[in-house]
């Protein structure tokens, strides 16, 4: 399950918790973070690094094209 679904479910549960229609969403959210292992965290970090490098490359490429014209 990706972070978007975790946050959405937590938000909806929190909203329902205010009106007494759901359990405390903190237990669900904290359990999802406790169940992650180091390999998943390292993978996530490298994906972020890769995305930063790609964004930087695209920005440099577009700057180089405008400077060349």
PDB file of N, CA, C and O in Angstrom:
ATOM      1  N   UNK A   1       0.848  -1.178   0.000  1.00  0.00           N
ATOM      2  CA  UNK A   1       0.000   0.000   0.000  1.00  0.00           C
ATOM      3  C   UNK A   1       0.891   1.239   0.000  1.00  0.00           C
ATOM      4  O   UNK A   1       1.844   1.311   0.777  1.00  0.00           O
ATOM      5  N   UNK A   2       0.604   2.189  -0.838  1.00  0.00           N
ATOM      6  CA  UNK A   2       1.448   3.372  -0.910  1.00  0.00           C
ATOM      7  C   UNK A   2       1.016   4.405   0.130  1.00  0.00           C
ATOM      8  O   UNK A   2      -0.032   4.277   0.761  1.00  0.00           O
ATOM      9  N   UNK A   3       1.856   5.435   0.290  1.00  0.00           N
ATOM     10  CA  UNK A   3       1.609   6.440   1.318  1.00  0.00           C
ATOM     11  C   UNK A   3       0.323   7.204   1.099  1.00  0.00           C
ATOM     12  O   UNK A   3      -0.331   7.584   2.070  1.00  0.00           O
ATOM     13  N   UNK A   4      -0.060   7.441  -0.139  1.00  0.00           N
ATOM     14  CA  UNK A   4      -1.286   8.169  -0.403  1.00  0.00           C
ATOM     15  C   UNK A   4      -2.498   7.473   0.187  1.00  0.00           C
ATOM     16  O   UNK A   4      -3.363   8.117   0.782  1.00  0.00           O
ATOM     17  N   UNK A   5      -2.563   6.162   0.024  1.00  0.00           N
ATOM     18  CA  UNK A   5      -3.687   5.413   0.582  1.00  0.00           C
ATOM     19  C   UNK A   5      -3.643   5.387   2.102  1.00  0.00           C
ATOM     20  O   UNK A   5      -4.689   5.436   2.750  1.00  0.00           O
ATOM     21  N   UNK A   6      -2.462   5.312   2.676  1.00  0.00           N
ATOM     22  CA  UNK A   6      -2.331   5.327   4.133  1.00  0.00           C
ATOM     23  C   UNK A   6      -2.842   6.650   4.674  1.00  0.00           C
ATOM     24  O   UNK A   6      -3.608   6.677   5.638  1.00  0.00           O
ATOM     25  N   UNK A   7      -2.424   7.740   4.063  1.00  0.00           N
ATOM     26  CA  UNK A   7      -2.828   9.064   4.541  1.00  0.00           C
ATOM     27  C   UNK A   7      -4.315   9.308   4.315  1.00  0.00           C
ATOM     28  O   UNK A   7      -4.983   9.897   5.165  1.00  0.00           O
ATOM     29  N   UNK A   8      -4.828   8.869   3.197  1.00  0.00           N
ATOM     30  CA  UNK A   8      -6.253   9.042   2.923  1.00  0.00           C
ATOM     31  C   UNK A   8      -7.089   8.268   3.932  1.00  0.00           C
ATOM     32  O   UNK A   8      -8.051   8.798   4.488  1.00  0.00           O
ATOM     33  N   UNK A   9      -6.723   7.027   4.162  1.00  0.00           N
ATOM     34  CA  UNK A   9      -7.473   6.220   5.128  1.00  0.00           C
ATOM     35  C   UNK A   9      -7.375   6.821   6.523  1.00  0.00           C
ATOM     36  O   UNK A   9      -8.359   6.835   7.263  1.00  0.00           O
ATOM     37  N   UNK A  10      -6.193   7.318   6.887  1.00  0.00           N
ATOM     38  CA  UNK A  10      -6.017   7.941   8.187  1.00  0.00           C
ATOM     39  C   UNK A  10      -6.854   9.208   8.305  1.00  0.00           C
ATOM     40  O   UNK A  10      -7.453   9.461   9.350  1.00  0.00           O
ATOM     41  N   UNK A  11      -6.898  10.004   7.242  1.00  0.00           N
ATOM     42  CA  UNK A  11      -7.692  11.229   7.246  1.00  0.00           C
ATOM     43  C   UNK A  11      -9.173  10.930   7.417  1.00  0.00           C
ATOM     44  O   UNK A  11      -9.851  11.538   8.245  1.00  0.00           O
ATOM     45  N   UNK A  12      -9.666   9.988   6.626  1.00  0.00           N
ATOM     46  CA  UNK A  12     -11.087   9.629   6.705  1.00  0.00           C
ATOM     47  C   UNK A  12     -11.406   9.057   8.084  1.00  0.00           C
ATOM     48  O   UNK A  12     -12.433   9.395   8.672  1.00  0.00           O
ATOM     49  N   UNK A  13     -10.536   8.195   8.602  1.00  0.00           N
ATOM     50  CA  UNK A  13     -10.759   7.627   9.930  1.00  0.00           C
ATOM     51  C   UNK A  13     -10.732   8.710  11.000  1.00  0.00           C
ATOM     52  O   UNK A  13     -11.515   8.671  11.949  1.00  0.00           O
ATOM     53  N   UNK A  14      -9.822   9.685  10.846  1.00  0.00           N
ATOM     54  CA  UNK A  14      -9.768  10.799  11.789  1.00  0.00           C
ATOM     55  C   UNK A  14     -11.027  11.631  11.760  1.00  0.00           C
ATOM     56  O   UNK A  14     -11.525  12.047  12.805  1.00  0.00           O
ATOM     57  N   UNK A  15     -11.542  11.874  10.580  1.00  0.00           N
ATOM     58  CA  UNK A  15     -12.788  12.622  10.430  1.00  0.00           C
ATOM     59  C   UNK A  15     -13.937  11.879  11.099  1.00  0.00           C
ATOM     60  O   UNK A  15     -14.737  12.477  11.818  1.00  0.00           O
ATOM     61  N   UNK A  16     -14.014  10.572  10.860  1.00  0.00           N
ATOM     62  CA  UNK A  16     -15.074   9.775  11.473  1.00  0.00           C
ATOM     63  C   UNK A  16     -14.881   9.660  12.984  1.00  0.00           C
ATOM     64  O   UNK A  16     -15.854   9.585  13.734  1.00  0.00           O
ATOM     65  N   UNK A  17     -13.610   9.646  13.430  1.00  0.00           N
ATOM     66  CA  UNK A  17     -13.312   9.552  14.864  1.00  0.00           C
ATOM     67  C   UNK A  17     -13.843  10.768  15.613  1.00  0.00           C
ATOM     68  O   UNK A  17     -14.284  10.653  16.757  1.00  0.00           O
ATOM     69  N   UNK A  18     -13.802  11.928  14.973  1.00  0.00           N
ATOM     70  CA  UNK A  18     -14.305  13.150  15.605  1.00  0.00           C
ATOM     71  C   UNK A  18     -15.774  12.984  15.988  1.00  0.00           C
ATOM     72  O   UNK A  18     -16.201  13.451  17.043  1.00  0.00           O
ATOM     73  N   UNK A  19     -16.532  12.327  15.141  1.00  0.00           N
ATOM     74  CA  UNK A  19     -17.958  12.138  15.387  1.00  0.00           C
ATOM     75  C   UNK A  19     -18.271  10.816  16.085  1.00  0.00           C
ATOM     76  O   UNK A  19     -19.439  10.456  16.237  1.00  0.00           O
ATOM     77  N   UNK A  20     -17.242  10.097  16.506  1.00  0.00           N
ATOM     78  CA  UNK A  20     -17.451   8.860  17.244  1.00  0.00           C
ATOM     79  C   UNK A  20     -17.839   7.677  16.384  1.00  0.00           C
ATOM     80  O   UNK A  20     -18.389   6.701  16.894  1.00  0.00           O
ATOM     81  N   UNK A  21     -17.564   7.740  15.087  1.00  0.00           N
ATOM     82  CA  UNK A  21     -17.960   6.670  14.181  1.00  0.00           C
ATOM     83  C   UNK A  21     -16.818   5.728  13.813  1.00  0.00           C
ATOM     84  O   UNK A  21     -17.012   4.798  13.030  1.00  0.00           O
ATOM     85  N   UNK A  22     -15.635   5.959  14.368  1.00  0.00           N
ATOM     86  CA  UNK A  22     -14.485   5.134  14.010  1.00  0.00           C
ATOM     87  C   UNK A  22     -13.534   5.061  15.197  1.00  0.00           C
ATOM     88  O   UNK A  22     -13.621   5.856  16.132  1.00  0.00           O
ATOM     89  N   UNK A  23     -12.628   4.093  15.141  1.00  0.00           N
ATOM     90  CA  UNK A  23     -11.565   4.003  16.147  1.00  0.00           C
ATOM     91  C   UNK A  23     -10.518   5.068  15.868  1.00  0.00           C
ATOM     92  O   UNK A  23     -10.530   5.715  14.821  1.00  0.00           O
ATOM     93  N   UNK A  24      -9.615   5.236  16.820  1.00  0.00           N
ATOM     94  CA  UNK A  24      -8.551   6.209  16.683  1.00  0.00           C
ATOM     95  C   UNK A  24      -7.646   5.835  15.505  1.00  0.00           C
ATOM     96  O   UNK A  24      -7.096   4.734  15.499  1.00  0.00           O
ATOM     97  N   UNK A  25      -7.472   6.714  14.506  1.00  0.00           N
ATOM     98  CA  UNK A  25      -6.674   6.373  13.325  1.00  0.00           C
ATOM     99  C   UNK A  25      -5.177   6.326  13.592  1.00  0.00           C
ATOM    100  O   UNK A  25      -4.422   5.814  12.765  1.00  0.00           O
ATOM    101  N   UNK A  26      -4.737   6.844  14.715  1.00  0.00           N
ATOM    102  CA  UNK A  26      -3.305   6.847  15.010  1.00  0.00           C
ATOM    103  C   UNK A  26      -2.754   5.429  15.094  1.00  0.00           C
ATOM    104  O   UNK A  26      -1.626   5.174  14.671  1.00  0.00           O
ATOM    105  N   UNK A  27      -3.532   4.519  15.630  1.00  0.00           N
ATOM    106  CA  UNK A  27      -3.077   3.127  15.748  1.00  0.00           C
ATOM    107  C   UNK A  27      -2.816   2.528  14.372  1.00  0.00           C
ATOM    108  O   UNK A  27      -1.827   1.820  14.182  1.00  0.00           O
ATOM    109  N   UNK A  28      -3.695   2.806  13.413  1.00  0.00           N
ATOM    110  CA  UNK A  28      -3.510   2.273  12.060  1.00  0.00           C
ATOM    111  C   UNK A  28      -2.280   2.879  11.395  1.00  0.00           C
ATOM    112  O   UNK A  28      -1.473   2.165  10.800  1.00  0.00           O
ATOM    113  N   UNK A  29      -2.142   4.193  11.498  1.00  0.00           N
ATOM    114  CA  UNK A  29      -1.031   4.881  10.846  1.00  0.00           C
ATOM    115  C   UNK A  29       0.302   4.466  11.447  1.00  0.00           C
ATOM    116  O   UNK A  29       1.258   4.215  10.714  1.00  0.00           O
ATOM    117  N   UNK A  30       0.377   4.391  12.753  1.00  0.00           N
ATOM    118  CA  UNK A  30       1.643   4.015  13.386  1.00  0.00           C
ATOM    119  C   UNK A  30       2.004   2.568  13.092  1.00  0.00           C
ATOM    120  O   UNK A  30       3.186   2.244  12.974  1.00  0.00           O
ATOM    121  N   UNK A  31       1.007   1.684  12.971  1.00  0.00           N
ATOM    122  CA  UNK A  31       1.314   0.284  12.670  1.00  0.00           C
ATOM    123  C   UNK A  31       1.880   0.136  11.265  1.00  0.00           C
ATOM    124  O   UNK A  31       2.727  -0.726  11.032  1.00  0.00           O
ATOM    125  N   UNK A  32       1.426   0.961  10.326  1.00  0.00           N
ATOM    126  CA  UNK A  32       1.947   0.892   8.965  1.00  0.00           C
ATOM    127  C   UNK A  32       3.416   1.312   8.922  1.00  0.00           C
ATOM    128  O   UNK A  32       4.204   0.739   8.168  1.00  0.00           O
ATOM    129  N   UNK A  33       3.784   2.302   9.721  1.00  0.00           N
ATOM    130  CA  UNK A  33       5.175   2.741   9.733  1.00  0.00           C
ATOM    131  C   UNK A  33       6.067   1.778  10.494  1.00  0.00           C
ATOM    132  O   UNK A  33       7.247   1.649  10.169  1.00  0.00           O
ATOM    133  N   UNK A  34       5.536   1.103  11.493  1.00  0.00           N
ATOM    134  CA  UNK A  34       6.334   0.138  12.248  1.00  0.00           C
ATOM    135  C   UNK A  34       6.619  -1.108  11.424  1.00  0.00           C
ATOM    136  O   UNK A  34       7.624  -1.779  11.660  1.00  0.00           O
ATOM    137  N   UNK A  35       5.767  -1.430  10.471  1.00  0.00           N
ATOM    138  CA  UNK A  35       5.916  -2.650   9.689  1.00  0.00           C
ATOM    139  C   UNK A  35       6.879  -2.492   8.511  1.00  0.00           C
ATOM    140  O   UNK A  35       7.157  -3.472   7.819  1.00  0.00           O
ATOM    141  N   UNK A  36       7.383  -1.313   8.270  1.00  0.00           N
ATOM    142  CA  UNK A  36       8.339  -1.125   7.175  1.00  0.00           C
ATOM    143  C   UNK A  36       9.703  -1.661   7.580  1.00  0.00           C
ATOM    144  O   UNK A  36      10.118  -1.531   8.732  1.00  0.00           O
ATOM    145  N   UNK A  37      10.386  -2.257   6.631  1.00  0.00           N
ATOM    146  CA  UNK A  37      11.723  -2.727   6.932  1.00  0.00           C
ATOM    147  C   UNK A  37      12.751  -1.796   6.288  1.00  0.00           C
ATOM    148  O   UNK A  37      12.398  -0.887   5.536  1.00  0.00           O
ATOM    149  N   UNK A  38      14.002  -2.032   6.590  1.00  0.00           N
ATOM    150  CA  UNK A  38      15.066  -1.156   6.111  1.00  0.00           C
ATOM    151  C   UNK A  38      15.191  -1.171   4.597  1.00  0.00           C
ATOM    152  O   UNK A  38      15.479  -0.138   3.992  1.00  0.00           O
ATOM    153  N   UNK A  39      14.981  -2.318   3.977  1.00  0.00           N
ATOM    154  CA  UNK A  39      15.108  -2.411   2.518  1.00  0.00           C
ATOM    155  C   UNK A  39      14.083  -1.510   1.828  1.00  0.00           C
ATOM    156  O   UNK A  39      14.395  -0.865   0.827  1.00  0.00           O
ATOM    157  N   UNK A  40      12.865  -1.467   2.361  1.00  0.00           N
ATOM    158  CA  UNK A  40      11.841  -0.591   1.774  1.00  0.00           C
ATOM    159  C   UNK A  40      12.213   0.878   1.931  1.00  0.00           C
ATOM    160  O   UNK A  40      11.991   1.679   1.023  1.00  0.00           O
ATOM    161  N   UNK A  41      12.776   1.229   3.076  1.00  0.00           N
ATOM    162  CA  UNK A  41      13.173   2.617   3.312  1.00  0.00           C
ATOM    163  C   UNK A  41      14.338   3.019   2.406  1.00  0.00           C
ATOM    164  O   UNK A  41      14.359   4.131   1.878  1.00  0.00           O
ATOM    165  N   UNK A  42      15.296   2.127   2.227  1.00  0.00           N
ATOM    166  CA  UNK A  42      16.425   2.414   1.339  1.00  0.00           C
ATOM    167  C   UNK A  42      15.941   2.546  -0.096  1.00  0.00           C
ATOM    168  O   UNK A  42      16.380   3.439  -0.820  1.00  0.00           O
ATOM    169  N   UNK A  43      15.037   1.663  -0.513  1.00  0.00           N
ATOM    170  CA  UNK A  43      14.465   1.737  -1.853  1.00  0.00           C
ATOM    171  C   UNK A  43      13.754   3.071  -2.062  1.00  0.00           C
ATOM    172  O   UNK A  43      13.910   3.710  -3.102  1.00  0.00           O
ATOM    173  N   UNK A  44      12.980   3.482  -1.073  1.00  0.00           N
ATOM    174  CA  UNK A  44      12.267   4.756  -1.160  1.00  0.00           C
ATOM    175  C   UNK A  44      13.261   5.926  -1.289  1.00  0.00           C
ATOM    176  O   UNK A  44      13.060   6.832  -2.097  1.00  0.00           O
ATOM    177  N   UNK A  45      14.328   5.894  -0.488  1.00  0.00           N
ATOM    178  CA  UNK A  45      15.326   6.959  -0.542  1.00  0.00           C
ATOM    179  C   UNK A  45      16.003   7.024  -1.910  1.00  0.00           C
ATOM    180  O   UNK A  45      16.211   8.114  -2.443  1.00  0.00           O
ATOM    181  N   UNK A  46      16.350   5.867  -2.483  1.00  0.00           N
ATOM    182  CA  UNK A  46      17.013   5.867  -3.785  1.00  0.00           C
ATOM    183  C   UNK A  46      16.077   6.320  -4.892  1.00  0.00           C
ATOM    184  O   UNK A  46      16.514   6.955  -5.852  1.00  0.00           O
ATOM    185  N   UNK A  47      14.805   6.003  -4.771  1.00  0.00           N
ATOM    186  CA  UNK A  47      13.842   6.493  -5.762  1.00  0.00           C
ATOM    187  C   UNK A  47      13.735   8.017  -5.707  1.00  0.00           C
ATOM    188  O   UNK A  47      13.611   8.671  -6.742  1.00  0.00           O
ATOM    189  N   UNK A  48      13.785   8.576  -4.508  1.00  0.00           N
ATOM    190  CA  UNK A  48      13.761  10.029  -4.358  1.00  0.00           C
ATOM    191  C   UNK A  48      15.020  10.651  -4.950  1.00  0.00           C
ATOM    192  O   UNK A  48      14.947  11.675  -5.628  1.00  0.00           O
ATOM    193  N   UNK A  49      16.165  10.041  -4.698  1.00  0.00           N
ATOM    194  CA  UNK A  49      17.425  10.530  -5.268  1.00  0.00           C
ATOM    195  C   UNK A  49      17.367  10.471  -6.789  1.00  0.00           C
ATOM    196  O   UNK A  49      17.762  11.424  -7.461  1.00  0.00           O
ATOM    197  N   UNK A  50      16.881   9.365  -7.336  1.00  0.00           N
ATOM    198  CA  UNK A  50      16.759   9.234  -8.787  1.00  0.00           C
ATOM    199  C   UNK A  50      15.834  10.272  -9.384  1.00  0.00           C
ATOM    200  O   UNK A  50      16.122  10.825 -10.446  1.00  0.00           O
ATOM    201  N   UNK A  51      14.723  10.543  -8.712  1.00  0.00           N
ATOM    202  CA  UNK A  51      13.796  11.564  -9.202  1.00  0.00           C
ATOM    203  C   UNK A  51      14.432  12.950  -9.158  1.00  0.00           C
ATOM    204  O   UNK A  51      14.220  13.756 -10.064  1.00  0.00           O
ATOM    205  N   UNK A  52      15.207  13.231  -8.117  1.00  0.00           N
ATOM    206  CA  UNK A  52      15.903  14.519  -8.029  1.00  0.00           C
ATOM    207  C   UNK A  52      16.926  14.673  -9.146  1.00  0.00           C
ATOM    208  O   UNK A  52      17.046  15.748  -9.735  1.00  0.00           O
ATOM    209  N   UNK A  53      17.660  13.611  -9.440  1.00  0.00           N
ATOM    210  CA  UNK A  53      18.643  13.659 -10.522  1.00  0.00           C
ATOM    211  C   UNK A  53      17.950  13.869 -11.858  1.00  0.00           C
ATOM    212  O   UNK A  53      18.412  14.660 -12.680  1.00  0.00           O
ATOM    213  N   UNK A  54      16.851  13.170 -12.081  1.00  0.00           N
ATOM    214  CA  UNK A  54      16.113  13.318 -13.332  1.00  0.00           C
ATOM    215  C   UNK A  54      15.552  14.733 -13.478  1.00  0.00           C
ATOM    216  O   UNK A  54      15.638  15.322 -14.555  1.00  0.00           O
ATOM    217  N   UNK A  55      14.985  15.277 -12.415  1.00  0.00           N
ATOM    218  CA  UNK A  55      14.470  16.640 -12.465  1.00  0.00           C
ATOM    219  C   UNK A  55      15.574  17.648 -12.734  1.00  0.00           C
ATOM    220  O   UNK A  55      15.386  18.596 -13.497  1.00  0.00           O
ATOM    221  N   UNK A  56      16.709  17.446 -12.117  1.00  0.00           N
ATOM    222  CA  UNK A  56      17.851  18.330 -12.322  1.00  0.00           C
ATOM    223  C   UNK A  56      18.345  18.253 -13.765  1.00  0.00           C
ATOM    224  O   UNK A  56      18.674  19.270 -14.374  1.00  0.00           O
ATOM    225  N   UNK A  57      18.394  17.046 -14.298  1.00  0.00           N
ATOM    226  CA  UNK A  57      18.812  16.861 -15.688  1.00  0.00           C
ATOM    227  C   UNK A  57      17.844  17.549 -16.649  1.00  0.00           C
ATOM    228  O   UNK A  57      18.267  18.236 -17.579  1.00  0.00           O
ATOM    229  N   UNK A  58      16.556  17.363 -16.422  1.00  0.00           N
ATOM    230  CA  UNK A  58      15.551  17.995 -17.286  1.00  0.00           C
ATOM    231  C   UNK A  58      15.638  19.520 -17.208  1.00  0.00           C
ATOM    232  O   UNK A  58      15.493  20.204 -18.221  1.00  0.00           O
ATOM    233  N   UNK A  59      15.870  20.042 -16.023  1.00  0.00           N
ATOM    234  CA  UNK A  59      16.003  21.486 -15.860  1.00  0.00           C
ATOM    235  C   UNK A  59      17.253  21.989 -16.587  1.00  0.00           C
ATOM    236  O   UNK A  59      17.212  23.023 -17.254  1.00  0.00           O
ATOM    237  N   UNK A  60      18.344  21.267 -16.459  1.00  0.00           N
ATOM    238  CA  UNK A  60      19.587  21.642 -17.139  1.00  0.00           C
ATOM    239  C   UNK A  60      19.405  21.563 -18.651  1.00  0.00           C
ATOM    240  O   UNK A  60      19.861  22.444 -19.380  1.00  0.00           O
ATOM    241  N   UNK A  61      18.746  20.517 -19.122  1.00  0.00           N
ATOM    242  CA  UNK A  61      18.523  20.335 -20.554  1.00  0.00           C
ATOM    243  C   UNK A  61      17.683  21.480 -21.116  1.00  0.00           C
ATOM    244  O   UNK A  61      17.991  22.007 -22.185  1.00  0.00           O
ATOM    245  N   UNK A  62      16.626  21.867 -20.404  1.00  0.00           N
ATOM    246  CA  UNK A  62      15.787  22.960 -20.903  1.00  0.00           C
ATOM    247  C   UNK A  62      16.532  24.298 -20.841  1.00  0.00           C
ATOM    248  O   UNK A  62      16.332  25.150 -21.707  1.00  0.00           O
ATOM    249  N   UNK A  63      17.368  24.493 -19.853  1.00  0.00           N
ATOM    250  CA  UNK A  63      18.166  25.723 -19.755  1.00  0.00           C
ATOM    251  C   UNK A  63      19.190  25.765 -20.886  1.00  0.00           C
ATOM    252  O   UNK A  63      19.433  26.821 -21.470  1.00  0.00           O
ATOM    253  N   UNK A  64      19.779  24.631 -21.189  1.00  0.00           N
ATOM    254  CA  UNK A  64      20.787  24.575 -22.253  1.00  0.00           C
ATOM    255  C   UNK A  64      20.158  24.849 -23.609  1.00  0.00           C
ATOM    256  O   UNK A  64      20.765  25.514 -24.448  1.00  0.00           O
ATOM    257  N   UNK A  65      18.925  24.336 -23.842  1.00  0.00           N
ATOM    258  CA  UNK A  65      18.240  24.579 -25.110  1.00  0.00           C
ATOM    259  C   UNK A  65      17.896  26.048 -25.286  1.00  0.00           C
ATOM    260  O   UNK A  65      18.050  26.586 -26.383  1.00  0.00           O
ATOM    261  N   UNK A  66      17.436  26.709 -24.233  1.00  0.00           N
ATOM    262  CA  UNK A  66      17.086  28.133 -24.358  1.00  0.00           C
ATOM    263  C   UNK A  66      18.315  28.988 -24.500  1.00  0.00           C
ATOM    264  O   UNK A  66      18.261  30.006 -25.191  1.00  0.00           O
ATOM    265  N   UNK A  67      19.424  28.630 -23.881  1.00  0.00           N
ATOM    266  CA  UNK A  67      20.668  29.400 -23.997  1.00  0.00           C
ATOM    267  C   UNK A  67      21.277  29.212 -25.391  1.00  0.00           C
ATOM    268  O   UNK A  67      21.929  30.119 -25.909  1.00  0.00           O
ATOM    269  N   UNK A  68      21.068  28.051 -25.993  1.00  0.00           N
ATOM    270  CA  UNK A  68      21.637  27.750 -27.298  1.00  0.00           C
ATOM    271  C   UNK A  68      20.922  28.519 -28.405  1.00  0.00           C
ATOM    272  O   UNK A  68      21.524  28.837 -29.431  1.00  0.00           O
ATOM    273  N   UNK A  69      19.649  28.817 -28.201  1.00  0.00           N
ATOM    274  CA  UNK A  69      18.862  29.511 -29.244  1.00  0.00           C
ATOM    275  C   UNK A  69      19.200  30.923 -29.259  1.00  0.00           C
ATOM    276  O   UNK A  69      18.652  31.681 -30.059  1.00  0.00           O
TER     277      UNK A  69
END
